[in-house]
Amino acid sequence: MDFDFSSEQVLLRQTVRKFVDDEILPHIAEWDTGGAFDPAIWKRLADLGLMGVCIPEKYGGSGMDYNSLAIVCEELERGDTAFRTAVSVHTGLNSMSLLQWGTEEQKEQFLVPQAKGEKIGAFGLTEPGGGVGRFSAFDYC
């Protein structure tokens, strides 16, 4: 089995590494201290095709493989775990769920704008009866 990166994957790693070096690392201490970040970073990630890296081109993605998603996540993690988490949840838990189980109508309505980075996917999870104080999000609805 060949574990070497393809030339496309090498270029992807270089691109994301430069993005992290230029767009995240110079600001991360300030963002962490202030508890906020520049939301325009999502547009810049989308411009690079990273918000739909392993989503097929027919749905607005870059059409790369799952290893490419791992490369993107690894490089984003190098800059800050919050960006890796956001992209992996957006792509892995949300967009790829739509790709796998969504209807064509749902894919057109939700997946395409997510893969293009026009919309950001999210994932909410609650564990009723779990956690400190044993409360859940439903307790506050």
DSSP file with accessible surface (Angstrom, degrees, kcal/mol):
  #  RESIDUE AA STRUCTURE BP1 BP2  ACC     N-H-->O    O-->H-N    N-H-->O    O-->H-N    TCO  KAPPA ALPHA  PHI   PSI    X-CA   Y-CA   Z-CA
    1    1 A M              0   0  198      0, 0.0     2,-0.6     0, 0.0     0, 0.0   0.000 360.0 360.0 360.0 136.1    0.0    0.0    0.0
    2    2 A D        +     0   0  124      1,-0.1     0, 0.0     2,-0.1     0, 0.0  -0.798 360.0 178.7 -94.3 117.5    1.3    3.4   -0.9
    3    3 A F        +     0   0  170     -2,-0.6    -1,-0.1     2,-0.1     2,-0.1   0.323  43.3 116.9-100.0   5.1    1.0    6.0    1.9
    4    4 A D  S    S-     0   0  127      1,-0.1     2,-0.2     0, 0.0    -2,-0.1  -0.458  71.0-109.4 -72.2 147.2    2.6    8.8    0.0
    5    5 A F        -     0   0   82     -2,-0.1    -1,-0.1     1,-0.1    -2,-0.1  -0.483  31.0-117.4 -71.5 146.4    0.5   11.9   -0.7
    6    6 A S     >  -     0   0   52     -2,-0.2     4,-2.4     1,-0.1     5,-0.2  -0.313  32.2-102.9 -71.4 167.5   -0.6   12.5   -4.2
    7    7 A S  H  > S+     0   0  110      1,-0.2     4,-2.2     2,-0.2     5,-0.2   0.888 125.5  53.7 -62.6 -34.2    0.7   15.7   -5.9
    8    8 A E  H  > S+     0   0  105      1,-0.2     4,-2.4     2,-0.2    -1,-0.2   0.909 108.9  48.2 -65.4 -40.6   -2.8   17.2   -5.3
    9    9 A Q  H  > S+     0   0   14      2,-0.2     4,-2.7     1,-0.2    -2,-0.2   0.875 109.2  52.6 -69.2 -36.5   -2.6   16.4   -1.6
   10   10 A V  H  X S+     0   0   61     -4,-2.4     4,-2.4     2,-0.2    -2,-0.2   0.939 111.8  46.4 -62.4 -45.3    0.9   17.9   -1.3
   11   11 A L  H  X S+     0   0  104     -4,-2.2     4,-2.6     2,-0.2    -2,-0.2   0.908 111.3  52.3 -63.6 -41.2   -0.4   21.1   -2.9
   12   12 A L  H  X S+     0   0   11     -4,-2.4     4,-2.8     2,-0.2     5,-0.3   0.942 109.3  49.1 -59.9 -48.1   -3.5   21.1   -0.6
   13   13 A R  H  X S+     0   0   60     -4,-2.7     4,-2.7     1,-0.2     5,-0.2   0.930 112.3  48.4 -59.0 -44.3   -1.3   20.7    2.5
   14   14 A Q  H  X S+     0   0  117     -4,-2.4     4,-2.3     1,-0.2    -1,-0.2   0.912 112.3  49.5 -62.6 -40.9    1.0   23.6    1.4
   15   15 A T  H  X S+     0   0   51     -4,-2.6     4,-2.2     2,-0.2    -2,-0.2   0.933 114.2  43.0 -64.8 -47.7   -2.1   25.8    0.7
   16   16 A V  H  X S+     0   0    0     -4,-2.8     4,-2.8     2,-0.2     5,-0.2   0.904 112.4  54.1 -69.0 -37.3   -3.7   25.1    4.0
   17   17 A R  H  X S+     0   0  105     -4,-2.7     4,-2.7    -5,-0.3    -2,-0.2   0.936 110.3  46.8 -61.4 -44.2   -0.4   25.5    5.9
   18   18 A K  H  X S+     0   0  126     -4,-2.3     4,-2.6     2,-0.2     5,-0.3   0.914 110.9  52.9 -63.9 -40.9    0.1   28.9    4.3
   19   19 A F  H  X>S+     0   0   11     -4,-2.2     4,-3.4     2,-0.2     5,-0.6   0.940 111.4  45.7 -58.2 -48.9   -3.5   29.9    5.1
   20   20 A V  I  X>S+     0   0    0     -4,-2.8     5,-2.7     1,-0.2     4,-1.6   0.933 113.9  49.1 -61.0 -45.5   -2.9   29.0    8.8
   21   21 A D  I  <5S+     0   0   68     -4,-2.7    -1,-0.2    -5,-0.2    -2,-0.2   0.884 123.2  31.8 -61.9 -38.4    0.4   30.8    8.8
   22   22 A D  I  <5S+     0   0   76     -4,-2.6    -2,-0.2    -5,-0.2    -1,-0.2   0.824 130.7  28.2 -88.9 -36.2   -1.1   34.0    7.3
   23   23 A E  I  <5S+     0   0   53     -4,-3.4    -3,-0.2    -5,-0.3    -2,-0.1   0.679 128.5  23.4-106.5 -23.0   -4.7   34.0    8.5
   24   24 A I  I >X<S+     0   0    0     -4,-1.6     3,-1.8    -5,-0.6     4,-1.6   0.803 111.5  55.1-111.7 -55.7   -4.8   32.3   11.9
   25   25 A L  T 34<S+     0   0   69     -5,-2.7     4,-0.5     1,-0.3     3,-0.3   0.854 104.1  55.1 -56.9 -38.9   -1.5   32.2   13.7
   26   26 A P  T 34 S+     0   0   82      0, 0.0    -1,-0.3     0, 0.0     4,-0.2   0.737 122.0  29.5 -66.0 -17.5   -0.9   36.0   13.6
   27   27 A H  T <> S+     0   0   66     -3,-1.8     4,-2.6     2,-0.1     5,-0.2   0.524  90.1  95.4-117.0  -9.6   -4.3   36.6   15.3
   28   28 A I  H  X S+     0   0   25     -4,-1.6     4,-3.0    -3,-0.3     5,-0.2   0.860  84.0  51.7 -64.4 -37.2   -5.0   33.6   17.5
   29   29 A A  H  > S+     0   0   69     -4,-0.5     4,-2.6     2,-0.2    -1,-0.2   0.944 113.8  45.3 -63.2 -43.3   -3.7   34.9   20.8
   30   30 A E  H  > S+     0   0  139      2,-0.2     4,-2.7     1,-0.2     6,-0.2   0.919 114.1  49.0 -64.3 -43.4   -5.8   38.1   20.4
   31   31 A W  H  X>S+     0   0   26     -4,-2.6     5,-1.5     2,-0.2     4,-1.2   0.916 112.6  47.6 -64.4 -42.3   -8.9   36.0   19.3
   32   32 A D  H  <5S+     0   0  100     -4,-3.0     3,-0.3    -5,-0.2    -2,-0.2   0.932 114.4  46.4 -64.4 -43.2   -8.5   33.7   22.3
   33   33 A T  H  <5S+     0   0  126     -4,-2.6    -2,-0.2    -5,-0.2    -1,-0.2   0.910 118.4  41.6 -65.3 -41.4   -8.0   36.5   24.7
   34   34 A G  H  <5S-     0   0   63     -4,-2.7    -1,-0.2     2,-0.2    -2,-0.2   0.561 103.8-128.0 -84.3 -10.7  -11.0   38.4   23.3
   35   35 A G  T  <5S+     0   0   70     -4,-1.2     2,-0.3    -3,-0.3    -3,-0.2   0.804  77.8  80.7  69.5  28.4  -13.2   35.4   23.0
   36   36 A A      < -     0   0   63     -5,-1.5     2,-0.3    -6,-0.2    -1,-0.2  -0.955  56.4-158.2-153.7 168.4  -14.0   36.2   19.3
   37   37 A F        -     0   0   82     -2,-0.3    -9,-0.0    -3,-0.1     3,-0.0  -0.925  39.8 -83.5-144.9 170.6  -12.5   35.9   15.8
   38   38 A D    >   -     0   0   68     -2,-0.3     3,-2.1     1,-0.2     4,-0.2  -0.682  32.8-155.3 -79.4 110.8  -12.9   37.5   12.4
   39   39 A P  T >> S+     0   0   89      0, 0.0     3,-1.6     0, 0.0     4,-0.5   0.695  85.5  79.2 -64.2 -14.8  -15.9   35.8   10.8
   40   40 A A  H 3> S+     0   0   41      1,-0.3     4,-1.8     2,-0.2     3,-0.4   0.683  73.1  81.0 -64.9 -13.1  -14.5   36.7    7.4
   41   41 A I  H <> S+     0   0    0     -3,-2.1     4,-2.4     1,-0.2    -1,-0.3   0.849  83.9  59.5 -62.0 -31.6  -12.2   33.8    7.8
   42   42 A W  H <> S+     0   0   43     -3,-1.6     4,-2.4     1,-0.2    -1,-0.2   0.905 103.9  50.3 -63.2 -39.8  -15.1   31.5    6.7
   43   43 A K  H  X S+     0   0  126     -4,-0.5     4,-2.7    -3,-0.4    -1,-0.2   0.915 110.4  49.5 -63.8 -41.1  -15.2   33.3    3.4
   44   44 A R  H  X S+     0   0   66     -4,-1.8     4,-1.0     2,-0.2    -2,-0.2   0.889 110.9  49.3 -68.2 -37.1  -11.5   32.9    2.9
   45   45 A L  H  <>S+     0   0    0     -4,-2.4     5,-2.2     1,-0.2     3,-0.4   0.914 112.4  49.1 -63.5 -42.3  -11.7   29.2    3.7
   46   46 A A  H ><5S+     0   0   16     -4,-2.4     3,-2.0     1,-0.2    -2,-0.2   0.896 103.8  59.1 -64.0 -40.5  -14.6   28.9    1.2
   47   47 A D  H 3<5S+     0   0  104     -4,-2.7    -1,-0.2     1,-0.3    -2,-0.2   0.806 105.8  50.1 -59.6 -28.3  -12.6   30.7   -1.4
   48   48 A L  T 3<5S-     0   0   78     -4,-1.0    -1,-0.3    -3,-0.4    -2,-0.2   0.455 117.6-115.5 -87.1  -2.4  -10.0   28.0   -1.1
   49   49 A G  T X 5S+     0   0   19     -3,-2.0     3,-0.6    -4,-0.2    13,-0.3   0.671  78.8 127.2  78.5  18.1  -12.6   25.3   -1.5
   50   50 A L  G > < +     0   0    2     -5,-2.2     3,-0.7     1,-0.2    -4,-0.2   0.632  55.9  68.0 -87.1 -12.4  -12.0   24.0    2.0
   51   51 A M  G 3  S+     0   0    1     -6,-0.4    -1,-0.2     1,-0.2    66,-0.2   0.625 118.3  23.4 -82.0 -10.7  -15.6   24.1    3.3
   52   52 A G  G X  S+     0   0    0     -3,-0.6    10,-2.5    63,-0.1     3,-1.6  -0.140  79.0 146.1-140.1  39.7  -16.6   21.3    0.9
   53   53 A V  T <  S+     0   0    0     -3,-0.7    11,-2.7     1,-0.3    -2,-0.1   0.846  80.6  27.6 -54.7 -40.4  -13.2   19.7    0.4
   54   54 A C  T 3  S+     0   0    8      9,-0.2    -1,-0.3    -4,-0.1    12,-0.1   0.212  95.9 107.3-111.0  19.1  -14.6   16.1    0.0
   55   55 A I  S <  S-     0   0    0     -3,-1.6     8,-2.5    60,-0.1     9,-0.2  -0.786  81.9-100.1 -92.7 135.3  -18.1   17.0   -1.3
   56   56 A P    > > -     0   0   49      0, 0.0     3,-2.0     0, 0.0     5,-1.9  -0.178  25.5-119.6 -55.4 147.7  -18.5   16.1   -5.0
   57   57 A E  G > 5S+     0   0  146      1,-0.3     3,-2.3     3,-0.2    -2,-0.0   0.825 110.8  68.4 -57.9 -32.7  -18.3   19.0   -7.4
   58   58 A K  G 3 5S+     0   0  149      1,-0.3    -1,-0.3     2,-0.1    54,-0.1   0.728 103.9  45.2 -63.7 -17.4  -21.9   18.5   -8.6
   59   59 A Y  G < 5S-     0   0   10     -3,-2.0    56,-0.3    -7,-0.1    -1,-0.3   0.114 130.9 -92.1-110.2  20.0  -22.9   19.7   -5.1
   60   60 A G  T < 5S+     0   0   24     -3,-2.3    -3,-0.2     1,-0.2    -2,-0.1   0.473  87.8 121.7  90.1   1.8  -20.6   22.7   -5.0
   61   61 A G  S   <S-     0   0   12     -5,-1.9    -1,-0.2     1,-0.1    -8,-0.2  -0.199  75.3-107.4 -89.4-175.1  -17.6   20.9   -3.3
   62   62 A S        -     0   0   33    -10,-2.5    -9,-0.2   -13,-0.3    -5,-0.1   0.577  42.8-133.5 -89.2 -14.1  -14.0   20.4   -4.3
   63   63 A G        +     0   0   40     -8,-2.5    -9,-0.2   -11,-0.7   -10,-0.1   0.708  53.5 143.1  72.6  21.2  -14.5   16.7   -5.0
   64   64 A M        -     0   0   44    -11,-2.7    -1,-0.2   -12,-0.2     2,-0.1  -0.290  50.8 -95.8 -86.1 177.8  -11.4   15.6   -3.1
   65   65 A D     >  -     0   0   72      1,-0.1     4,-1.2    -2,-0.1     3,-0.5  -0.280  34.3 -99.8 -89.8 176.4  -11.1   12.4   -1.1
   66   66 A Y  H  > S+     0   0  138      1,-0.2     4,-2.0     2,-0.2     5,-0.1   0.795 120.7  61.8 -68.4 -29.1  -11.5   11.9    2.7
   67   67 A N  H  > S+     0   0  106      1,-0.2     4,-2.2     2,-0.2    -1,-0.2   0.867 100.1  55.7 -63.0 -32.8   -7.7   11.9    3.2
   68   68 A S  H  > S+     0   0    0     -3,-0.5     4,-2.5     2,-0.2    -2,-0.2   0.894 104.4  52.2 -66.7 -38.0   -7.8   15.4    1.8
   69   69 A L  H  X S+     0   0   22     -4,-1.2     4,-2.7     1,-0.2    -1,-0.2   0.916 108.7  51.4 -60.9 -41.5  -10.3   16.3    4.6
   70   70 A A  H  X S+     0   0   57     -4,-2.0     4,-2.7     2,-0.2    -2,-0.2   0.905 108.8  50.6 -62.4 -39.7   -7.9   14.8    7.1
   71   71 A I  H  X S+     0   0    5     -4,-2.2     4,-2.3     2,-0.2     5,-0.2   0.937 110.8  48.7 -63.4 -45.8   -5.0   17.0    5.7
   72   72 A V  H  X S+     0   0    0     -4,-2.5     4,-2.6     1,-0.2     5,-0.2   0.946 113.8  46.6 -58.4 -48.1   -7.2   20.1    5.9
   73   73 A C  H  X S+     0   0   17     -4,-2.7     4,-2.6     1,-0.2    -2,-0.2   0.907 110.6  52.5 -63.8 -41.2   -8.1   19.3    9.5
   74   74 A E  H  X S+     0   0  108     -4,-2.7     4,-1.4     1,-0.2    -1,-0.2   0.927 112.6  44.3 -61.8 -44.0   -4.6   18.5   10.5
   75   75 A E  H  X S+     0   0    2     -4,-2.3     4,-0.9     2,-0.2    -1,-0.2   0.896 113.4  49.7 -70.6 -39.4   -3.2   21.8    9.2
   76   76 A L  H >X S+     0   0    0     -4,-2.6     4,-2.7    -5,-0.2     3,-0.8   0.903 107.3  55.9 -64.0 -39.3   -6.1   23.8   10.7
   77   77 A E  H 3< S+     0   0   77     -4,-2.6    -1,-0.2     1,-0.2    -2,-0.2   0.855  98.1  62.6 -59.6 -35.3   -5.5   22.1   14.1
   78   78 A R  H 3< S+     0   0   94     -4,-1.4    -1,-0.2     1,-0.2    -2,-0.2   0.860 111.2  38.9 -59.3 -32.3   -1.9   23.3   13.9
   79   79 A G  H << S-     0   0    9     -4,-0.9     2,-0.3    -3,-0.8    -2,-0.2   0.922 138.1 -29.7 -84.3 -47.2   -3.2   26.8   14.0
   80   80 A D    >X  -     0   0   29     -4,-2.7     4,-1.4     1,-0.1     3,-0.7  -0.849  45.9-130.0-173.2 136.3   -6.1   26.3   16.5
   81   81 A T  H 3> S+     0   0   69     -2,-0.3     4,-2.8     1,-0.2     5,-0.2   0.793 103.4  66.0 -63.6 -28.1   -8.3   23.5   17.5
   82   82 A A  H 3> S+     0   0   54      1,-0.2     4,-2.5     2,-0.2    -1,-0.2   0.907 102.5  46.4 -63.3 -39.4  -11.5   25.6   17.2
   83   83 A F  H <> S+     0   0    9     -3,-0.7     4,-2.4    -7,-0.2     5,-0.2   0.903 113.0  49.0 -71.4 -38.6  -11.0   26.0   13.4
   84   84 A R  H  X S+     0   0   71     -4,-1.4     4,-2.8    -8,-0.3     5,-0.3   0.945 113.1  48.2 -63.2 -44.5  -10.4   22.3   12.9
   85   85 A T  H  X S+     0   0   55     -4,-2.8     4,-2.7     1,-0.2     5,-0.3   0.936 111.7  49.2 -61.3 -46.3  -13.4   21.5   15.0
   86   86 A A  H  X S+     0   0   32     -4,-2.5     4,-2.6    -5,-0.2    -1,-0.2   0.928 115.1  43.1 -61.8 -44.8  -15.6   23.9   13.1
   87   87 A V  H  X S+     0   0    0     -4,-2.4     4,-2.9     2,-0.2     5,-0.4   0.915 115.0  48.8 -70.0 -40.8  -14.6   22.7    9.7
   88   88 A S  H  X>S+     0   0   27     -4,-2.8     4,-2.4    -5,-0.2     5,-0.9   0.891 115.3  44.4 -69.7 -33.9  -14.7   19.0   10.6
   89   89 A V  I  X>S+     0   0   35     -4,-2.7     5,-1.7    -5,-0.3     4,-0.6   0.942 114.5  49.4 -70.9 -46.7  -18.2   19.4   12.2
   90   90 A H  I  <>S+     0   0    0     -4,-2.6     5,-2.6    -5,-0.3    -2,-0.2   0.937 127.0  26.1 -54.3 -48.6  -19.4   21.5    9.2
   91   91 A T  I  <>S+     0   0    0     -4,-2.9     5,-2.9     3,-0.2     6,-0.3   0.961 129.5  35.8 -83.1 -56.0  -18.1   18.9    6.8
   92   92 A G  I  <5S+     0   0   29     -4,-2.4    -3,-0.2    -5,-0.4    -2,-0.1   0.933 127.3  28.8 -70.9 -50.9  -18.1   15.6    8.6
   93   93 A L  I  <<S+     0   0   79     -5,-0.9    -3,-0.2    -4,-0.6    -1,-0.2   0.813 134.9  23.0 -82.6 -30.1  -21.1   15.7   10.8
   94   94 A N  I  ><S+     0   0   35     -5,-1.7     4,-2.1    -6,-0.2    -3,-0.2   0.890 125.1  35.3-102.5 -66.9  -23.3   18.0    8.7
   95   95 A S  I  ><S+     0   0    0     -5,-2.6     4,-2.5    -6,-0.3    -3,-0.2   0.906 119.6  48.5 -62.0 -42.7  -22.5   18.1    5.0
   96   96 A M  H  ><S+     0   0   42     -5,-2.9     4,-2.3     2,-0.2    -1,-0.2   0.826 108.5  55.0 -71.3 -26.8  -21.5   14.5    4.7
   97   97 A S  H  > S+     0   0   46     -6,-0.3     4,-2.9     2,-0.2     5,-0.5   0.917 110.1  46.5 -66.9 -42.7  -24.6   13.4    6.5
   98   98 A L  H  X S+     0   0   31     -4,-2.1     4,-2.1     2,-0.2    -2,-0.2   0.911 112.0  51.4 -62.8 -41.9  -26.6   15.4    3.9
   99   99 A L  H  < S+     0   0   31     -4,-2.5    -2,-0.2    -5,-0.2    -1,-0.2   0.926 117.1  39.1 -60.6 -43.8  -24.6   13.8    1.1
  100  100 A Q  H  < S+     0   0  126     -4,-2.3    -2,-0.2    -5,-0.1    -1,-0.2   0.913 135.7  12.4 -74.1 -45.5  -25.2   10.3    2.4
  101  101 A W  H  < S+     0   0  198     -4,-2.9    -3,-0.2    -5,-0.2    -2,-0.2   0.492  95.9 107.6-119.4  -5.5  -28.8   10.5    3.5
  102  102 A G     <  -     0   0   13     -4,-2.1     2,-0.1    -5,-0.5    -4,-0.0  -0.391  67.2-115.8 -75.9 154.2  -30.3   13.6    2.2
  103  103 A T     >  -     0   0   77      1,-0.1     4,-2.7    -2,-0.1     5,-0.2  -0.369  34.0-104.2 -75.1 167.2  -32.8   13.8   -0.7
  104  104 A E  H  > S+     0   0   97      1,-0.2     4,-2.4     2,-0.2     5,-0.2   0.899 124.8  53.5 -60.8 -37.9  -31.8   15.5   -3.9
  105  105 A E  H  > S+     0   0  147      2,-0.2     4,-2.4     1,-0.2    -1,-0.2   0.923 110.0  46.4 -62.9 -43.7  -34.0   18.4   -2.8
  106  106 A Q  H  >>S+     0   0   77      1,-0.2     4,-3.2     2,-0.2     5,-1.1   0.896 110.7  53.3 -65.7 -38.6  -32.3   18.7    0.5
  107  107 A K  I  <>S+     0   0   25     -4,-2.7     5,-2.4     3,-0.2     4,-0.2   0.921 112.3  44.2 -62.4 -44.6  -28.9   18.4   -1.1
  108  108 A E  I  <5S+     0   0  112     -4,-2.4    -2,-0.2    -5,-0.2    -1,-0.2   0.909 119.9  41.6 -65.9 -41.4  -29.7   21.3   -3.5
  109  109 A Q  I  <5S+     0   0  114     -4,-2.4    -2,-0.2    -5,-0.2    -1,-0.2   0.888 135.9   8.5 -75.1 -40.3  -31.2   23.4   -0.7
  110  110 A F  I  X5S+     0   0   90     -4,-3.2     4,-1.5    -5,-0.2    -3,-0.2   0.808 123.8  51.2-112.5 -45.1  -28.7   22.8    2.1
  111  111 A L  I  ><S+     0   0    0     -5,-1.1     4,-3.2    -4,-0.2     5,-0.3   0.929 105.3  54.7 -68.5 -45.2  -25.6   20.9    0.9
  112  112 A V  H  ><S+     0   0   19     -5,-2.4     4,-2.0     1,-0.2     6,-0.2   0.949 111.1  43.7 -57.5 -50.9  -24.7   23.1   -2.1
  113  113 A P  H  4>S+     0   0   19      0, 0.0     5,-2.3     0, 0.0     6,-1.5   0.866 115.5  50.6 -66.1 -28.3  -24.6   26.3   -0.1
  114  114 A Q  H ><5S+     0   0   16     -4,-1.5     3,-1.1     4,-0.2    -2,-0.2   0.935 109.5  49.0 -70.0 -45.9  -22.6   24.5    2.7
  115  115 A A  H 3<5S+     0   0    4     -4,-3.2   -64,-0.2   -56,-0.3    -1,-0.2   0.846 112.7  48.5 -63.3 -32.5  -20.1   23.0    0.3
  116  116 A K  T 3<5S-     0   0  103     -4,-2.0    -1,-0.3    -5,-0.3    -2,-0.2   0.556 115.4-118.1 -81.4  -9.2  -19.6   26.4   -1.3
  117  117 A G  T < 5S+     0   0   14     -3,-1.1    -3,-0.2    -4,-0.4   -71,-0.2   0.621  82.7 120.3  81.0  14.0  -19.2   28.0    2.2
  118  118 A E  S   <S+     0   0  128     -5,-2.3     2,-0.3    -6,-0.2    -4,-0.2   0.760  81.0  29.2 -78.1 -26.8  -22.2   30.3    1.8
  119  119 A K  S    S-     0   0  135     -6,-1.5     2,-0.5    -9,-0.1    -2,-0.3  -0.970  80.1-134.6-129.7 148.3  -23.8   28.6    4.8
  120  120 A I        -     0   0   80     -2,-0.3     2,-0.2    -3,-0.1    -6,-0.1  -0.911  18.7-138.9-108.0 124.7  -22.1   27.1    7.8
  121  121 A G        -     0   0    7     -2,-0.5     2,-0.3    -7,-0.1   -31,-0.1  -0.496  22.0-171.2 -78.7 149.5  -23.4   23.7    9.0
  122  122 A A        -     0   0   75     -2,-0.2     2,-0.4   -32,-0.1   -36,-0.0  -0.892  14.7-147.2-136.1 167.5  -23.7   23.0   12.7
  123  123 A F        -     0   0  114     -2,-0.3     2,-0.4     2,-0.0   -29,-0.1  -0.991   9.6-163.2-140.8 125.4  -24.4   20.1   15.0
  124  124 A G        +     0   0   73     -2,-0.4     2,-0.4     2,-0.0    -2,-0.0  -0.927  10.8 177.4-112.9 136.8  -26.3   20.3   18.3
  125  125 A L        +     0   0  126     -2,-0.4     2,-0.3     2,-0.0    12,-0.1  -1.000   4.5 179.1-138.5 136.0  -26.1   17.5   20.9
  126  126 A T        -     0   0   42     -2,-0.4    10,-0.1    10,-0.1    -2,-0.0  -0.972  17.1-155.0-133.3 151.0  -27.6   17.2   24.3
  127  127 A E    >   -     0   0  133     -2,-0.3     3,-2.4     8,-0.2     8,-0.1  -0.834  22.5-141.7-125.2  89.1  -27.5   14.5   26.8
  128  128 A P  T 3  S+     0   0   90      0, 0.0     3,-0.1     0, 0.0     8,-0.1  -0.266  87.1  13.5 -53.1 132.0  -30.6   14.7   29.0
  129  129 A G  T 3  S+     0   0   32      1,-0.3     2,-0.2     5,-0.1     7,-0.1   0.468 108.9 107.5  82.1   1.2  -29.7   13.9   32.6
  130  130 A G    < > +     0   0   22     -3,-2.4     5,-0.6     5,-0.2    -1,-0.3  -0.622  52.3  31.9-108.6 167.3  -26.0   14.1   31.9
  131  131 A G  T > 5S-     0   0   61     -2,-0.2     3,-1.9     3,-0.2     2,-0.1  -0.105 100.3 -20.3  86.6 179.7  -23.3   16.6   32.9
  132  132 A V  G > 5S+     0   0  134      1,-0.3     3,-0.6     2,-0.1    -2,-0.1  -0.376 135.8   7.0 -63.5 131.2  -22.7   18.9   35.8
  133  133 A G  G 3 5S-     0   0   68      1,-0.2    -1,-0.3    -2,-0.1    -2,-0.1   0.490 110.8-102.9  74.7  -2.2  -25.9   19.5   37.7
  134  134 A R  G < 5S+     0   0  180     -3,-1.9     2,-0.3     1,-0.2    -1,-0.2   0.924  77.4 134.7  51.6  54.4  -27.6   16.9   35.5
  135  135 A F    < < -     0   0  101     -5,-0.6     2,-0.3    -3,-0.6    -5,-0.2  -0.848  36.5-156.2-123.7 166.9  -29.5   19.4   33.3
  136  136 A S    >   -     0   0    9     -2,-0.3     3,-1.5    -8,-0.1     4,-0.3  -0.877  37.6 -98.7-135.7 171.7  -29.9   19.5   29.5
  137  137 A A  G >  S+     0   0   61     -2,-0.3     3,-1.6     1,-0.3     4,-0.2   0.817 119.4  65.8 -60.6 -29.0  -30.7   22.1   26.9
  138  138 A F  G >  S+     0   0  133      1,-0.3     3,-1.0     2,-0.2    -1,-0.3   0.757  86.9  69.1 -66.7 -23.3  -34.3   21.0   27.1
  139  139 A D  G <  S+     0   0   99     -3,-1.5    -1,-0.3     1,-0.2    -2,-0.2   0.709 104.4  42.7 -64.6 -18.8  -34.6   22.3   30.6
  140  140 A Y  G <         0   0  170     -3,-1.6    -1,-0.2    -4,-0.3    -2,-0.2   0.319 360.0 360.0-111.8   4.4  -34.3   25.8   29.2
  141  141 A C    <         0   0  138     -3,-1.0    -3,-0.0    -4,-0.2     0, 0.0  -0.480 360.0 360.0 -82.7 360.0  -36.6   25.5   26.2
